[in-house]
Amino acid sequence: MRFRKSLPSLVKRKKEEGGFLIDEKDTIQITSPNNVLFYSDSALGWTVKNNNSITTIDLKGSNNSNHGGIIGQNGEYVGLTDAFGRWAIQHRNNNYTRFYDANELVFHIGQGHNGSYGTVATYGVGVGNWEGYNINSYWAFAAPDFNSFGIMNDSDNEWMIRGVRNNAVELYYDNLKKFNTLTDGVRVENNGTTSRLEMYANGGLRGNLFCDLNNNFGLLDAQNRWAVLHSNGNYTRFYDNGELIFHIGQGLGGDYGSVSTYGNGSGGWEGYSINGYWTFMAPDNNQFGIYNDFNNEWMIRGVANNAIELYYDGQKKFSTTSDGIRIESSLPRIYLTDTNSNPDYSIANVDGLFRIINDTGNSVPLQIDSNGNSGFNVTNSTSRVDINGTAMRQFRLRTSGGPTGNGDINGQEGDFAYDDQYFYIKTGSGWGRIALDFGF
């Protein structure tokens, strides 16, 4: 629309009275006394100008009712007002834009909100005093004050996430709290009979942290089988591929001990290994052993209600028997070593010869052969008693005393006795004697 100078009714009115004015550049000016309020410019469009600090344009209806307006203030603010002249949208140059509802600040974009971070802020009062951001009435990020916040499923009125300042963050499933942080960690909880924390990697389930109402707590494997089971106040168990392998605490199969191993090892032997070197193991309730797992050799073996066996370099050397012990070797030998620098001895079976050996002096003080011949310092005995001693120190009877006569009942055939006059021997005919000659 353009006003022409050919309309004298618009230009005859004096400027100081207010009215329309068209100058030679076809600019339209709508004036009030002494002030130009509204004018057009072919380059800039329409301009409102006021010499006061506030400039407004009111938007009124047919009955002169106020619907709102446009406002500029102090050369700093511009925006829209509602029907009551209150801010509806307020823009502060180079700072922020604010949106109001019934004179209450609801939304803030830009600098100057109450917090230290972020560029968009919401204010006001929502349902239950929860104010915040809503996505198409589906989801809401809201807070009632500076102490708590939450993300709500606004379609079903259910919490998804809640948080409390200087306190916990809570995660929900179908409006039931399942997870929250603590001062010293996290908590997983469930109102049902079980509670679990599932662990995924590369899209696949790898295991669970699990507990139930029977005071059981532990880890499940990817097939939801126990991997580690702790029964509060009872035991802890370790499983492999669903099979019980290790047990700590009460509830063992036996009556003693507090740690137990189960499962099948090599050849059915299960047990305890030390770094793959030594293994204490058993295949059943009849046998056990300590095994050199590095060289694949037994060190100790035992059989229930039977023997204990000791080995040397994989060869059995010693075992218990029902009436004693057994030493086994091509040359079985027991060493008796004195740690006080005295002579050392050993007991040996040398090709069927029983020997007591002086290992320090390399001699054989006693040998008994398979015929029952005993040799003292003799290794080739020719009689039941064969003595190779020192002159006048071959054989000694320390106690003197002879029989009262030939028929004395004391002693047995072959016994010897002596006194200061005679040397006695008992035969089938009684005691006999030989007079001692001290005159040579």
C-alpha positions as CSV (number, residue, x, y, z in Angstrom):
1,M,0.0,0.0,0.0
2,R,1.3,3.4,-0.9
3,F,0.0,6.9,0.1
4,R,0.1,9.5,-2.7
5,K,0.5,13.3,-2.4
6,S,-2.6,13.6,-4.4
7,L,-4.6,12.9,-1.3
8,P,-4.8,16.3,0.3
9,S,-7.0,15.1,3.2
10,L,-4.1,13.2,4.6
11,V,-1.5,16.0,4.4
12,K,-3.5,19.1,5.3
13,R,-3.5,18.1,9.0
14,K,-0.8,19.9,10.9
15,K,2.0,17.7,12.3
16,E,1.7,19.0,15.8
17,E,-1.9,17.9,16.0
18,G,-1.1,14.3,15.1
19,G,-2.1,12.4,12.0
20,F,-0.7,11.1,8.7
21,L,2.1,12.8,6.8
22,I,3.5,11.9,3.5
23,D,6.8,13.5,2.5
24,E,8.3,13.8,-0.9
25,K,10.0,10.4,-0.6
26,D,6.6,8.8,-0.1
27,T,7.3,8.0,3.5
28,I,4.2,7.6,5.6
29,Q,4.4,8.9,9.1
30,I,1.8,8.3,11.8
31,T,2.3,10.9,14.4
32,S,1.2,12.1,17.8
33,P,1.8,15.6,19.2
34,N,5.5,16.4,19.1
35,N,6.5,12.7,18.5
36,V,6.8,10.5,15.5
37,L,5.4,7.1,16.6
38,F,5.2,5.0,13.5
39,Y,6.7,5.4,10.0
40,S,7.5,3.4,6.9
41,D,10.7,3.2,5.0
42,S,11.1,1.6,1.6
43,A,14.3,0.0,2.6
44,L,13.7,-1.0,6.3
45,G,9.9,-1.5,6.4
46,W,7.9,-0.2,9.3
47,T,9.6,1.4,12.3
48,V,8.2,2.4,15.7
49,K,9.9,5.2,17.4
50,N,9.3,6.8,20.8
51,N,11.3,9.2,22.8
52,N,10.3,7.5,26.0
53,S,12.1,4.4,27.6
54,I,9.3,2.0,26.6
55,T,7.7,1.6,23.3
56,T,4.6,-0.7,22.9
57,I,2.2,-1.8,20.2
58,D,-1.1,-3.0,21.6
59,L,-3.1,-5.6,19.7
60,K,-6.9,-5.0,20.4
61,G,-10.0,-6.7,19.4
62,S,-13.2,-5.3,18.0
63,N,-14.6,-4.4,21.4
64,N,-11.3,-2.7,22.3
65,S,-10.2,-5.6,24.4
66,N,-6.5,-6.1,24.8
67,H,-5.1,-9.3,23.3
68,G,-1.4,-8.6,23.9
69,G,1.3,-6.4,22.4
70,I,4.8,-5.8,21.2
71,I,7.2,-4.1,23.5
72,G,10.6,-2.6,23.4
73,Q,12.3,-1.3,26.6
74,N,15.4,0.7,27.3
75,G,17.0,-0.2,24.1
76,E,17.8,-3.6,25.7
77,Y,14.6,-5.7,25.8
78,V,12.1,-6.6,23.1
79,G,9.3,-9.1,23.1
80,L,5.6,-9.9,23.4
81,T,3.3,-9.1,26.3
82,D,0.0,-10.8,27.2
83,A,-3.4,-9.2,27.6
84,F,-2.4,-7.9,31.0
85,G,0.7,-6.2,29.8
86,R,3.0,-8.9,31.4
87,W,5.9,-10.4,29.6
88,A,5.0,-13.4,27.4
89,I,8.3,-13.5,25.5
90,Q,11.3,-11.4,26.6
91,H,14.4,-11.1,24.5
92,R,17.4,-9.4,26.1
93,N,19.9,-8.4,23.4
94,N,23.1,-10.6,23.5
95,N,21.9,-12.4,26.6
96,Y,18.8,-14.5,26.6
97,T,15.3,-15.2,25.5
98,R,12.7,-16.0,28.1
99,F,9.1,-17.4,27.9
100,Y,6.5,-16.7,30.5
101,D,3.1,-18.1,31.4
102,A,0.8,-16.0,33.6
103,N,3.8,-13.8,34.5
104,E,5.7,-16.9,35.7
105,L,9.1,-17.7,34.0
106,V,8.8,-21.0,32.3
107,F,11.6,-21.3,29.8
108,H,15.0,-19.7,29.4
109,I,17.4,-19.8,26.4
110,G,20.9,-18.3,26.7
111,Q,23.0,-16.8,29.4
112,G,22.0,-15.8,32.9
113,H,20.0,-18.8,34.2
114,N,20.4,-19.9,37.8
115,G,22.9,-22.7,37.2
116,S,26.5,-22.7,36.1
117,Y,26.2,-25.0,33.1
118,G,23.8,-25.4,30.1
119,T,22.2,-22.9,27.8
120,V,18.5,-23.8,28.1
121,A,16.6,-23.8,31.4
122,T,13.0,-24.4,32.4
123,Y,11.2,-23.0,35.4
124,G,7.6,-22.9,36.7
125,V,5.4,-25.4,38.5
126,G,4.3,-28.7,36.9
127,V,2.2,-31.6,38.3
128,G,3.2,-32.1,41.9
129,N,5.6,-29.2,41.5
130,W,7.7,-31.2,39.0
131,E,8.9,-28.8,36.3
132,G,11.0,-29.7,33.3
133,Y,11.1,-30.8,29.7
134,N,8.6,-33.0,27.9
135,I,8.9,-34.9,24.6
136,N,5.5,-35.1,23.0
137,S,3.9,-36.1,26.3
138,Y,5.9,-39.4,26.2
139,W,8.9,-38.7,28.3
140,A,9.7,-35.9,30.8
141,F,13.0,-34.7,32.3
142,A,11.8,-33.0,35.4
143,A,12.7,-31.7,38.9
144,P,10.7,-30.3,41.8
145,D,13.6,-28.4,43.4
146,F,17.4,-28.4,43.5
147,N,17.5,-31.6,45.6
148,S,16.1,-34.2,43.1
149,F,15.4,-34.9,39.4
150,G,14.1,-37.7,37.3
151,I,13.2,-39.0,33.8
152,M,9.6,-40.2,33.7
153,N,7.5,-42.3,31.3
154,D,4.8,-39.7,31.0
155,S,2.5,-42.0,29.1
156,D,2.3,-44.6,31.9
157,N,3.2,-42.3,34.8
158,E,6.2,-44.5,35.7
159,W,9.7,-43.5,36.7
160,M,12.7,-44.5,34.6
161,I,15.5,-42.7,36.4
162,R,15.6,-40.7,39.6
163,G,18.4,-38.9,41.3
164,V,18.9,-37.0,44.6
165,R,21.6,-34.3,45.1
166,N,24.6,-35.6,47.1
167,N,22.9,-39.0,47.2
168,A,21.7,-41.8,45.0
169,V,20.9,-42.3,41.3
170,E,18.1,-44.9,40.9
171,L,17.2,-46.9,37.8
172,Y,13.8,-48.5,37.3
173,Y,12.2,-51.3,35.3
174,D,8.4,-51.1,34.8
175,N,8.3,-48.5,37.6
176,L,10.1,-50.8,40.1
177,K,13.5,-49.7,41.4
178,K,16.2,-52.2,40.3
179,F,19.5,-50.3,40.7
180,N,20.9,-47.4,42.7
181,T,24.2,-46.0,43.7
182,L,25.5,-45.9,47.3
183,T,28.2,-44.1,49.2
184,D,30.5,-47.0,48.8
185,G,29.2,-48.7,45.6
186,V,25.9,-49.7,43.9
187,R,22.9,-51.8,44.8
188,V,20.8,-54.1,42.6
189,E,17.4,-54.9,44.1
190,N,14.2,-56.7,43.2
191,N,10.9,-57.3,44.8
192,G,10.7,-60.8,43.4
193,T,12.5,-64.0,44.5
194,T,15.7,-63.3,42.6
195,S,17.8,-60.3,41.6
196,R,20.5,-60.1,39.0
197,L,23.0,-57.9,37.1
198,E,23.6,-59.2,33.6
199,M,27.0,-58.7,31.9
200,Y,27.1,-58.4,28.1
201,A,30.1,-58.1,25.7
202,N,29.8,-57.7,22.0
203,G,26.1,-58.2,22.1
204,G,26.2,-61.5,24.0
205,L,25.4,-62.4,27.6
206,R,28.6,-63.4,29.4
207,G,27.4,-63.8,32.9
208,N,25.3,-62.6,35.8
209,L,25.7,-61.2,39.3
210,F,22.8,-63.0,41.1
211,C,21.1,-63.5,44.4
212,D,17.8,-65.2,45.7
213,L,15.6,-65.4,48.7
214,N,17.4,-68.5,50.0
215,N,20.5,-66.4,51.0
216,N,22.4,-67.5,47.9
217,F,24.6,-65.0,46.2
218,G,27.2,-65.3,43.4
219,L,28.0,-65.4,39.7
220,L,26.1,-67.2,37.0
221,D,27.7,-68.2,33.6
222,A,26.3,-67.4,30.2
223,Q,24.0,-70.4,30.5
224,N,22.6,-69.1,33.8
225,R,24.4,-71.9,35.7
226,W,26.3,-71.2,38.9
227,A,29.9,-70.2,38.4
228,V,30.4,-69.0,42.0
229,L,27.8,-69.7,44.7
230,H,28.0,-68.2,48.2
231,S,25.4,-69.4,50.7
232,N,25.4,-66.9,53.5
233,G,26.6,-68.4,56.8
234,N,27.3,-71.8,55.1
235,Y,29.8,-72.1,52.2
236,T,31.2,-70.8,49.0
237,R,31.3,-73.1,45.9
238,F,33.0,-72.8,42.5
239,Y,31.7,-74.5,39.4
240,D,33.0,-75.2,35.9
241,N,30.6,-75.9,33.1
242,G,27.8,-76.5,35.7
243,E,29.9,-79.0,37.7
244,L,30.9,-78.4,41.3
245,I,34.7,-78.1,41.5
246,F,35.6,-76.4,44.7
247,H,33.9,-76.0,48.1
248,I,34.9,-73.7,51.1
249,G,33.0,-73.9,54.4
250,Q,30.3,-76.1,55.9
251,G,28.4,-78.8,54.1
252,L,31.3,-81.0,52.9
253,G,30.7,-84.7,52.1
254,G,33.0,-85.7,54.9
255,D,33.2,-84.9,58.6
256,Y,36.4,-83.0,58.7
257,G,38.1,-80.1,56.8
258,S,36.7,-76.8,55.6
259,V,37.9,-76.8,51.9
260,S,36.9,-79.5,49.4
261,T,37.5,-80.1,45.7
262,Y,35.2,-82.0,43.3
263,G,35.0,-82.8,39.6
264,N,37.0,-85.0,37.2
265,G,40.6,-84.4,36.5
266,S,43.0,-86.4,34.3
267,G,42.2,-90.1,34.6
268,G,39.4,-89.2,37.1
269,W,41.9,-87.8,39.6
270,E,40.7,-84.5,41.1
271,G,42.5,-82.4,43.6
272,Y,44.7,-79.4,44.4
273,S,47.6,-78.3,42.2
274,I,50.4,-75.9,43.1
275,N,51.3,-74.0,39.9
276,G,51.2,-77.3,37.9
277,Y,54.1,-78.7,39.9
278,W,52.7,-80.7,42.8
279,T,49.2,-82.1,43.2
280,F,47.3,-83.5,46.2
281,M,44.6,-85.6,44.5
282,A,42.2,-88.5,44.7
283,P,40.0,-90.4,42.2
284,D,37.5,-91.7,44.7
285,N,37.1,-92.5,48.4
286,N,39.5,-95.4,48.3
287,Q,42.8,-93.7,47.2
288,F,44.7,-90.4,47.4
289,G,48.2,-89.2,46.6
290,I,50.7,-86.4,46.2
291,Y,51.9,-86.3,42.6
292,N,54.9,-84.7,40.9
293,D,52.9,-83.2,38.1
294,F,56.0,-81.8,36.4
295,N,57.7,-85.2,35.9
296,N,54.5,-87.3,36.1
297,E,55.8,-89.3,39.2
298,W,54.2,-90.3,42.4
299,M,55.6,-89.0,45.7
300,I,53.1,-90.4,48.2
301,R,50.1,-92.7,47.7
302,G,47.5,-94.0,50.2
303,V,44.7,-96.6,50.1
304,A,41.8,-96.4,52.5
305,N,42.1,-99.1,55.3
306,N,45.4,-100.1,53.7
307,A,48.9,-98.9,53.1
308,I,50.7,-95.6,52.8
309,E,53.4,-95.7,50.1
310,L,56.5,-93.4,49.8
311,Y,58.4,-93.1,46.5
312,Y,61.8,-92.0,45.3
313,D,62.2,-90.9,41.7
314,G,58.9,-92.6,40.9
315,Q,59.9,-95.9,42.5
316,K,58.1,-97.2,45.7
317,K,60.5,-97.5,48.6
318,F,58.4,-97.5,51.7
319,S,54.9,-98.7,52.7
320,T,53.0,-99.5,55.8
321,T,51.6,-103.0,56.3
322,S,49.0,-104.5,58.6
323,D,51.7,-105.4,61.1
324,G,54.4,-102.9,60.5
325,I,56.3,-101.3,57.6
326,R,58.0,-102.4,54.4
327,I,61.1,-101.1,52.6
328,E,61.4,-102.1,49.0
329,S,64.5,-101.8,46.8
330,S,67.1,-103.9,45.1
331,L,69.2,-103.1,48.1
332,P,66.8,-101.9,50.8
333,R,68.5,-99.9,53.5
334,I,67.6,-97.7,56.5
335,Y,70.1,-95.0,57.4
336,L,70.5,-93.9,61.1
337,T,72.5,-90.7,60.9
338,D,73.8,-89.0,64.0
339,T,73.8,-85.2,63.8
340,N,76.4,-84.9,66.7
341,S,79.4,-86.1,64.7
342,N,79.2,-89.6,66.1
343,P,79.4,-92.8,63.9
344,D,76.5,-93.3,61.6
345,Y,74.9,-96.7,61.0
346,S,72.5,-98.2,58.6
347,I,70.4,-101.4,58.5
348,A,70.4,-103.1,55.1
349,N,69.3,-106.2,53.2
350,V,72.2,-107.0,50.9
351,D,71.3,-109.8,48.6
352,G,69.5,-111.6,51.4
353,L,72.1,-110.8,54.0
354,F,70.8,-108.8,57.0
355,R,73.5,-106.3,58.0
356,I,74.1,-103.6,60.5
357,I,76.7,-101.4,58.8
358,N,79.0,-98.8,60.4
359,D,78.8,-96.2,57.7
360,T,81.4,-94.1,59.3
361,G,84.0,-96.9,59.7
362,N,82.8,-98.8,56.6
363,S,82.5,-102.0,58.5
364,V,79.8,-104.7,59.3
365,P,79.5,-105.2,63.0
366,L,76.7,-107.8,62.5
367,Q,75.5,-109.9,59.6
368,I,72.9,-112.7,59.6
369,D,72.7,-114.9,56.6
370,S,69.8,-116.9,55.2
371,N,70.9,-119.9,57.2
372,G,70.6,-118.1,60.5
373,N,74.4,-117.8,60.9
374,S,75.3,-114.6,62.8
375,G,78.7,-113.0,62.3
376,F,80.1,-110.3,64.4
377,N,82.6,-108.4,62.3
378,V,82.4,-111.4,60.0
379,T,80.7,-111.4,56.5
380,N,81.2,-115.2,55.8
381,S,79.9,-116.9,58.9
382,T,80.3,-120.6,59.2
383,S,78.4,-121.2,62.4
384,R,75.4,-119.9,64.2
385,V,77.6,-117.5,66.1
386,D,80.8,-116.4,64.4
387,I,82.8,-113.8,66.2
388,N,85.8,-111.9,64.8
389,G,86.9,-109.9,67.8
390,T,90.0,-108.6,69.4
391,A,92.2,-111.0,71.3
392,M,90.9,-111.7,74.8
393,R,87.8,-109.6,74.0
394,Q,85.8,-112.1,71.9
395,F,83.0,-113.2,74.3
396,R,82.1,-112.0,77.8
397,L,79.8,-113.2,80.6
398,R,79.4,-110.3,83.0
399,T,77.6,-112.0,85.8
400,S,79.4,-114.8,87.8
401,G,77.7,-117.6,89.6
402,G,77.5,-121.4,89.1
403,P,75.0,-124.2,89.8
404,T,74.8,-125.8,93.2
405,G,75.3,-129.2,91.7
406,N,74.9,-131.5,88.6
407,G,71.1,-131.5,89.1
408,D,70.5,-127.8,89.6
409,I,67.3,-127.0,87.8
410,N,68.3,-123.5,86.7
411,G,69.4,-122.9,83.2
412,Q,68.7,-124.7,79.9
413,E,70.9,-127.0,77.8
414,G,73.7,-125.0,76.3
415,D,73.8,-122.3,78.9
416,F,77.2,-121.3,80.3
417,A,78.1,-120.1,83.8
418,Y,81.3,-119.5,85.8
419,D,82.7,-118.7,89.2
420,D,86.2,-118.3,90.6
421,Q,87.0,-122.0,90.3
422,Y,85.0,-123.5,87.4
423,F,83.5,-122.9,84.0
424,Y,80.1,-124.6,83.7
425,I,78.0,-125.9,80.8
426,K,74.5,-127.5,81.0
427,T,73.8,-130.5,78.8
428,G,71.2,-133.2,78.7
429,S,73.0,-134.9,81.6
430,G,72.8,-131.9,83.8
431,W,75.5,-129.4,84.7
432,G,79.1,-130.2,84.0
433,R,82.2,-128.3,85.0
434,I,85.8,-127.7,84.1
435,A,88.3,-126.6,86.7
436,L,90.1,-123.3,86.0
437,D,93.9,-123.4,86.1
438,F,95.4,-120.2,87.4
439,G,98.9,-121.7,87.8
440,F,100.3,-121.2,84.3
